Amino acid sequence: MVEVIPERRRRTAWLLVVGGLPLGTVALLPVRDSSALEVVLLLYLLAVVVVAVVGGLGPGVVGALVSFLLANFLLTEPYYTLQVEVFERLVELSVFVVVAVLVSAAVEIGARHRVAAEANRDEADAQAARARELAETDRVRAAILAAVSHDLRTPLAGIKAAVSSLRQPDVTWPEAERAELLGTIDDSTDRLDEVVTNLLAMSRIRAGAVSLRPESVVLDEVVGRALLSLGPAAAPVEVAVPEDLPTVTADPDLLERVVANLVMNAVRADPQGPRITAYAEGEGRVLLAVVDRGAGVPEEQWEAMFQPFHRLDERDAGAGSGLGLAIVAGFCEVMAIPVTPSTTPGGGLTMTLTLQAG
């Protein structure tokens, strides 16, 4: 296995986590009562970025968790306890952990792309292959930066605005408006969770670290769990999956994520409500289709839309991070399940999974 980050650098990163972060926290103790928590967390975030760049995902994630515990225990009132009495402080600490883990994952993805580019080039066209891979790495890095700056900044801005409004000491919010602000925080946090989940899933696919546990699966149960995971976003979806369909052979967790991402993609294209259908075809096959009646996708873009960070319309703020269909393609490849796009009669896009009964 190709070493992504040298062991010497990993040891240095671990030393920064176990030594540098505690020492830095001790240095902040004399000014903890006069420093805003947001400033302290920015300093911790800078430290986690340094750790992730030096040592990769593992030290970066652990550094984020250690920073969270140190900031909570020593620098957040009440001191010397993990309790957080002020709701806004809990939001700030939670958002810090999400951002720190996301940055660590982005650094790891970039490192793996760089190593793959150097390890897989052929001798016959080494220079050309290197140029292509480095260009792809730059594209992915730029796309990661775009995802972080847009898909992360947007919900963070919503959280910050809502929290700042709730913290105004001279304003007493009516219960309805307070509930609306808390709803904004909840929705924005869900969006952050979606971005982090998709980035980590893509990191697993790129690293070849997706484990497969095939078993006999009841299709309508998997579809139900996928819709439940999407929450209110799945409300307009129409489901026509018979309960008496044959069971299919698949990894239930991976298949659930595939269905959830296909549905989320369809909901964005067709807010009025896409449709999920399933039926047995011939001997030993079950087809599951997610059908939307949106604007559709030109056939010449069908292959490109499965690439990471590909968006049909970069101007569409609700288009997502461009990872959903790439994760669908990656997980389906692992499970050996064909996923086939086609044009919905009357307009739109239909995505069909061909599953083996068993």
C-alpha positions as a printed NumPy array, in Angstrom:
array([[  0.   ,   0.   ,   0.   ],
       [  1.353,   3.419,  -0.969],
       [  2.245,   5.543,   2.04 ],
       [  0.282,   8.779,   1.862],
       [  2.111,  10.627,   4.651],
       [  5.583,   9.614,   5.942],
       [  5.708,   8.103,   9.405],
       [  8.056,  10.849,  10.595],
       [  5.45 ,  13.483,   9.773],
       [  2.713,  11.479,  11.5  ],
       [  4.833,  11.271,  14.669],
       [  5.365,  15.03 ,  14.544],
       [  1.602,  15.563,  14.167],
       [  0.857,  13.344,  17.182],
       [  3.413,  15.299,  19.234],
       [  1.603,  18.505,  18.293],
       [ -1.706,  16.963,  19.416],
       [ -0.524,  15.593,  22.778],
       [  1.929,  18.396,  23.566],
       [  1.272,  21.479,  21.5  ],
       [ -2.491,  21.758,  22.041],
       [ -2.335,  21.449,  25.879],
       [  0.586,  23.932,  26.068],
       [ -1.279,  26.367,  23.833],
       [ -4.341,  26.047,  26.06 ],
       [ -2.265,  26.792,  29.17 ],
       [ -0.993,  29.936,  27.436],
       [ -4.604,  31.057,  26.893],
       [ -5.695,  30.578,  30.523],
       [ -4.643,  34.073,  31.724],
       [ -6.854,  35.762,  29.083],
       [ -9.784,  33.366,  29.002],
       [-12.145,  35.78 ,  30.76 ],
       [-11.393,  38.615,  28.321],
       [-11.219,  36.651,  25.051],
       [-14.302,  35.79 ,  22.987],
       [-14.8  ,  32.057,  22.492],
       [-15.015,  32.581,  18.711],
       [-11.434,  33.951,  18.687],
       [-10.176,  31.048,  20.803],
       [-11.839,  28.508,  18.501],
       [-10.268,  30.161,  15.442],
       [ -6.846,  29.676,  17.069],
       [ -7.682,  26.027,  17.724],
       [ -8.89 ,  25.634,  14.119],
       [ -5.569,  27.01 ,  12.854],
       [ -3.749,  24.47 ,  15.049],
       [ -5.915,  21.594,  13.739],
       [ -5.24 ,  22.645,  10.124],
       [ -1.479,  22.552,  10.83 ],
       [ -1.823,  19.105,  12.437],
       [ -3.88 ,  17.783,   9.499],
       [ -1.43 ,  19.142,   6.912],
       [  1.503,  17.575,   8.753],
       [ -0.052,  14.243,   9.777],
       [ -3.26 ,  13.665,   7.795],
       [ -6.811,  12.68 ,   8.73 ],
       [ -6.18 ,  10.632,  11.907],
       [ -4.171,  13.236,  13.851],
       [ -6.413,  15.995,  12.452],
       [ -9.623,  14.385,  13.729],
       [ -8.09 ,  13.549,  17.117],
       [ -6.705,  17.081,  17.304],
       [-10.195,  18.464,  16.662],
       [-11.665,  16.344,  19.475],
       [ -8.828,  17.231,  21.886],
       [ -9.271,  20.919,  21.057],
       [-13.031,  20.629,  21.69 ],
       [-12.432,  19.036,  25.113],
       [ -9.741,  21.549,  26.121],
       [-11.801,  24.544,  25.02 ],
       [-14.902,  23.181,  26.754],
       [-13.18 ,  22.151,  30.   ],
       [-10.731,  25.027,  30.506],
       [-11.911,  27.988,  28.44 ],
       [-15.733,  27.816,  28.49 ],
       [-17.817,  28.788,  31.495],
       [-18.488,  27.002,  33.793],
       [-14.774,  26.141,  33.954],
       [-13.408,  22.677,  34.797],
       [-16.513,  20.859,  33.646],
       [-17.777,  19.58 ,  30.31 ],
       [-21.192,  21.13 ,  30.889],
       [-22.178,  24.086,  28.709],
       [-24.882,  26.239,  30.249],
       [-25.221,  28.772,  27.4  ],
       [-26.804,  27.302,  24.265],
       [-24.849,  29.603,  21.943],
       [-21.545,  28.303,  23.368],
       [-22.622,  24.736,  22.614],
       [-23.416,  25.734,  19.013],
       [-20.027,  27.417,  18.607],
       [-18.151,  24.395,  19.989],
       [-20.147,  21.962,  17.831],
       [-19.613,  23.994,  14.661],
       [-15.882,  24.132,  15.456],
       [-15.671,  20.321,  15.579],
       [-17.566,  19.97 ,  12.273],
       [-15.337,  22.502,  10.503],
       [-12.128,  20.991,  11.919],
       [-13.082,  17.443,  10.852],
       [-14.133,  18.695,   7.404],
       [-10.812,  20.462,   6.88 ],
       [ -8.905,  17.337,   8.003],
       [-10.887,  15.205,   5.539],
       [-10.226,  17.69 ,   2.727],
       [ -6.483,  17.597,   3.421],
       [ -6.523,  13.775,   3.427],
       [ -8.388,  13.636,   0.1  ],
       [ -5.872,  16.005,  -1.463],
       [ -2.942,  13.957,  -0.15 ],
       [ -4.389,  10.689,  -1.488],
       [ -4.993,  12.237,  -4.905],
       [ -1.409,  13.465,  -5.036],
       [  0.031,  10.058,  -4.098],
       [ -2.266,   8.248,  -6.54 ],
       [ -1.137,  10.615,  -9.304],
       [  2.523,   9.834,  -8.59 ],
       [  2.076,   6.069,  -8.093],
       [ -0.125,   5.181, -11.072],
       [  1.538,   6.944, -13.986],
       [  2.895,   4.671, -16.718],
       [  6.552,   4.824, -17.768],
       [  5.658,   5.252, -21.471],
       [  3.749,   8.498, -20.904],
       [  4.935,   9.468, -17.45 ],
       [  5.012,  13.201, -18.125],
       [  1.57 ,  13.266, -19.749],
       [  0.038,  11.122, -17.015],
       [  1.595,  13.277, -14.319],
       [  0.215,  16.423, -15.925],
       [ -3.273,  14.925, -16.165],
       [ -3.278,  13.649, -12.579],
       [ -1.915,  16.891, -11.167],
       [ -4.542,  18.803, -13.115],
       [ -7.215,  16.514, -11.65 ],
       [ -5.769,  16.993,  -8.179],
       [ -5.869,  20.747,  -8.628],
       [ -9.47 ,  20.486,  -9.845],
       [-10.475,  18.393,  -6.841],
       [ -8.676,  20.727,  -4.455],
       [-10.363,  23.712,  -6.06 ],
       [-13.71 ,  21.902,  -5.855],
       [-13.126,  21.001,  -2.209],
       [-12.297,  24.635,  -1.509],
       [-15.454,  25.685,  -3.355],
       [-17.514,  23.163,  -1.387],
       [-16.005,  24.335,   1.891],
       [-16.332,  28.021,   1.038],
       [-19.899,  27.769,  -0.313],
       [-21.62 ,  24.693,   1.111],
       [-20.009,  25.209,   4.504],
       [-20.096,  28.99 ,   4.614],
       [-23.791,  29.218,   3.751],
       [-25.122,  27.181,   6.714],
       [-22.474,  28.697,   8.987],
       [-23.705,  32.15 ,   8.042],
       [-27.273,  31.084,   8.865],
       [-26.186,  29.679,  12.234],
       [-24.133,  32.766,  13.039],
       [-26.937,  35.166,  12.132],
       [-29.511,  33.22 ,  14.16 ],
       [-27.236,  32.867,  17.196],
       [-26.231,  36.548,  17.084],
       [-29.904,  37.507,  17.001],
       [-30.731,  35.29 ,  19.98 ],
       [-27.789,  36.722,  21.954],
       [-28.92 ,  40.339,  21.699],
       [-29.313,  41.38 ,  25.35 ],
       [-31.77 ,  44.18 ,  24.632],
       [-34.222,  42.107,  22.574],
       [-36.924,  39.806,  23.936],
       [-37.928,  37.536,  21.1  ],
       [-41.525,  36.362,  20.803],
       [-41.81 ,  32.59 ,  21.042],
       [-42.697,  32.214,  17.342],
       [-39.657,  34.203,  16.162],
       [-37.381,  32.409,  18.641],
       [-38.635,  29.078,  17.302],
       [-37.952,  30.256,  13.742],
       [-34.364,  31.204,  14.624],
       [-33.8  ,  27.861,  16.346],
       [-35.269,  26.162,  13.262],
       [-32.706,  27.997,  11.114],
       [-29.918,  26.683,  13.342],
       [-31.334,  23.153,  13.136],
       [-31.703,  23.236,   9.326],
       [-28.229,  24.716,   8.832],
       [-26.707,  22.084,  11.113],
       [-28.395,  19.362,   9.036],
       [-26.843,  20.885,   5.916],
       [-23.411,  20.869,   7.563],
       [-23.933,  17.216,   8.469],
       [-24.798,  16.384,   4.842],
       [-21.64 ,  18.077,   3.538],
       [-19.393,  16.327,   6.065],
       [-21.051,  12.929,   5.488],
       [-20.629,  13.186,   1.715],
       [-17.012,  14.339,   1.946],
       [-16.112,  11.483,   4.282],
       [-17.956,   8.988,   2.055],
       [-16.025,  10.234,  -0.987],
       [-12.79 ,   9.983,   1.01 ],
       [-13.584,   6.315,   1.764],
       [-14.325,   5.622,  -1.912],
       [-11.14 ,   7.324,  -3.11 ],
       [ -9.067,   5.471,  -0.508],
       [-10.609,   2.094,  -1.424],
       [-11.723,   1.734,   2.188],
       [-15.398,   0.882,   1.573],
       [-16.185,  -2.434,   3.272],
       [-18.847,  -4.632,   1.664],
       [-21.26 ,  -6.796,   3.681],
       [-23.789,  -8.232,   1.2  ],
       [-26.919,  -9.881,   2.53 ],
       [-30.54 , -10.539,   1.601],
       [-32.329,  -7.167,   1.743],
       [-36.025,  -6.229,   1.793],
       [-36.173,  -3.364,  -0.671],
       [-39.126,  -1.41 ,   0.758],
       [-37.423,  -1.37 ,   4.18 ],
       [-34.217,   0.083,   2.709],
       [-36.215,   2.733,   0.834],
       [-38.1  ,   3.607,   4.024],
       [-34.865,   4.067,   5.999],
       [-33.358,   6.191,   3.222],
       [-36.372,   8.524,   3.19 ],
       [-36.382,   8.691,   6.983],
       [-32.719,   9.771,   6.95 ],
       [-33.612,  12.704,   4.678],
       [-36.241,  14.027,   7.084],
       [-38.619,  16.736,   5.814],
       [-36.762,  16.962,   2.475],
       [-38.328,  13.623,   1.474],
       [-41.905,  14.739,   2.213],
       [-42.968,  15.252,  -1.441],
       [-41.584,  11.899,  -2.635],
       [-44.129,   9.386,  -3.948],
       [-43.262,   5.752,  -3.212],
       [-44.51 ,   2.766,  -5.2  ],
       [-42.407,  -0.13 ,  -3.915],
       [-44.515,  -3.295,  -3.443],
       [-44.004,  -5.176,  -0.195],
       [-44.155,  -8.548,  -1.981],
       [-41.084,  -7.939,  -4.16 ],
       [-38.342, -10.576,  -3.969],
       [-35.486,  -9.752,  -1.617],
       [-32.308,  -8.496,  -3.264],
       [-28.622,  -9.068,  -2.54 ],
       [-26.825,  -5.891,  -1.455],
       [-25.074,  -4.183,   1.424],
       [-28.057,  -2.583,   3.237],
       [-26.129,   0.436,   4.534],
       [-24.507,   1.26 ,   1.191],
       [-27.773,   0.711,  -0.685],
       [-29.569,   3.029,   1.748],
       [-27.035,   5.8  ,   1.066],
       [-27.358,   5.223,  -2.707],
       [-31.15 ,   5.565,  -2.56 ],
       [-30.948,   8.611,  -0.261],
       [-28.528,  10.418,  -2.591],
       [-30.583,   9.575,  -5.683],
       [-33.736,  10.874,  -3.978],
       [-32.012,  14.05 ,  -2.754],
       [-30.735,  14.703,  -6.281],
       [-34.244,  14.135,  -7.679],
       [-35.879,  16.419,  -5.084],
       [-33.515,  19.244,  -6.026],
       [-34.441,  18.777,  -9.694],
       [-38.177,  18.292,  -9.064],
       [-39.354,  20.016,  -5.848],
       [-42.969,  19.056,  -6.647],
       [-42.128,  15.463,  -5.871],
       [-40.164,  12.7  ,  -7.585],
       [-41.35 ,   9.091,  -7.598],
       [-39.695,   5.854,  -6.461],
       [-40.832,   2.691,  -8.212],
       [-39.653,  -0.909,  -8.087],
       [-40.638,  -4.048,  -9.942],
       [-39.335,  -7.533, -10.738],
       [-38.067,  -8.083, -14.27 ],
       [-37.488, -11.551, -15.669],
       [-35.691, -14.17 , -13.644],
       [-33.683, -12.947, -10.71 ],
       [-33.715,  -9.188, -11.308],
       [-35.397,  -6.311,  -9.487],
       [-35.326,  -2.764, -10.857],
       [-35.538,   0.278,  -8.597],
       [-36.116,   3.628, -10.343],
       [-36.021,   7.183,  -8.956],
       [-38.013,   9.339, -11.383],
       [-38.112,  13.127, -11.478],
       [-39.927,  15.483, -13.842],
       [-37.46 ,  18.341, -13.661],
       [-35.43 ,  19.983, -16.384],
       [-33.591,  16.752, -17.14 ],
       [-29.925,  16.218, -18.046],
       [-28.628,  16.194, -21.651],
       [-27.457,  12.716, -22.645],
       [-23.955,  13.982, -23.409],
       [-23.602,  14.921, -19.729],
       [-24.719,  11.592, -18.257],
       [-21.182,  10.308, -17.816],
       [-19.837,  13.591, -16.435],
       [-22.61 ,  13.969, -13.839],
       [-21.2  ,  10.987, -11.898],
       [-17.846,  12.757, -11.455],
       [-17.041,  14.309,  -8.045],
       [-18.025,  17.972,  -7.655],
       [-19.811,  18.08 , -11.018],
       [-22.741,  20.516, -11.018],
       [-25.047,  21.128, -13.943],
       [-25.509,  24.747, -12.942],
       [-22.825,  26.373, -10.796],
       [-25.147,  29.334, -10.236],
       [-27.744,  27.204,  -8.474],
       [-27.228,  27.683,  -4.733],
       [-29.344,  24.641,  -3.978],
       [-27.447,  22.31 ,  -6.277],
       [-25.516,  20.701,  -3.438],
       [-21.791,  20.007,  -3.295],
       [-21.745,  17.859,  -6.442],
       [-20.857,  14.69 ,  -4.524],
       [-24.202,  12.866,  -4.376],
       [-24.079,  11.064,  -7.735],
       [-20.33 ,  10.421,  -7.415],
       [-21.044,   8.566,  -4.158],
       [-23.88 ,   6.69 ,  -5.88 ],
       [-21.479,   5.575,  -8.633],
       [-18.767,   4.602,  -6.127],
       [-21.009,   2.578,  -3.833],
       [-22.784,   0.913,  -6.776],
       [-19.422,  -0.084,  -8.247],
       [-18.426,  -1.683,  -4.937],
       [-21.735,  -3.618,  -4.827],
       [-21.618,  -4.47 ,  -8.583],
       [-25.032,  -2.829,  -9.062],
       [-25.493,  -1.069, -12.438],
       [-26.975,   2.432, -12.223],
       [-28.47 ,   3.641, -15.511],
       [-29.696,   7.174, -16.337],
       [-32.483,   7.705, -18.856],
       [-34.872,  10.466, -19.9  ],
       [-38.237,  10.502, -18.13 ],
       [-41.116,  10.434, -20.628],
       [-42.413,  13.999, -20.782],
       [-39.162,  15.442, -19.417],
       [-36.892,  14.843, -16.456],
       [-34.343,  12.24 , -15.39 ],
       [-34.829,   8.624, -14.319],
       [-32.069,   6.769, -12.439],
       [-32.479,   2.965, -12.423],
       [-30.681,   0.436, -10.222],
       [-30.555,  -3.177, -11.468],
       [-30.43 ,  -5.462,  -8.418],
       [-30.025,  -9.214,  -8.211],
       [-32.776, -11.08 ,  -6.383],
       [-31.595, -13.305,  -3.605]])
